[in-house]
Amino acid sequence: MMNRVVKWVLLLCVVSLVVNGLLYWGTGNREVLINIYGALGLGVLSAIGYLFARKMR
């Protein structure tokens, strides 16, 4: 179960990163960079959690 949750969180982080990247590319607004960094950090933590969840199985 945890494996699925972490997978979905990781997927949402990737989608958020892409959308925020497109917003930054289109507008050039520096406030969007904060959202990009947040999505990137959460994605890295989710990937680490996913690896640990796979090893525990």
C-alpha positions, -999 to 999 in steps of 0.1 A, spaced: 0 0 0 28 25 9 44 16 -24 13 29 -43 10 61 -23 47 70 -28 43 62 -65 14 86 -68 31 113 -48 62 110 -71 40 112 -102 22 143 -89 56 159 -82 68 152 -117 36 167 -132 38 197 -109 75 202 -119 65 201 -156 36 225 -152 56 250 -131 85 248 -155 61 257 -184 47 285 -163 82 299 -156 92 295 -192 61 313 -204 60 341 -178 95 344 -165 81 351 -131 107 343 -104 80 334 -78 73 303 -98 108 291 -91 98 286 -54 72 261 -66 97 244 -88 121 239 -60 93 226 -37 82 201 -62 118 190 -69 125 186 -32 93 166 -26 100 145 -56 135 136 -44 121 127 -9 94 106 -26 119 88 -47 140 79 -17 109 67 1 99 46 -29 133 30 -29 131 21 8 95 8 3 107 -15 -25 136 -28 -4 114 -36 26 92 -59 4 
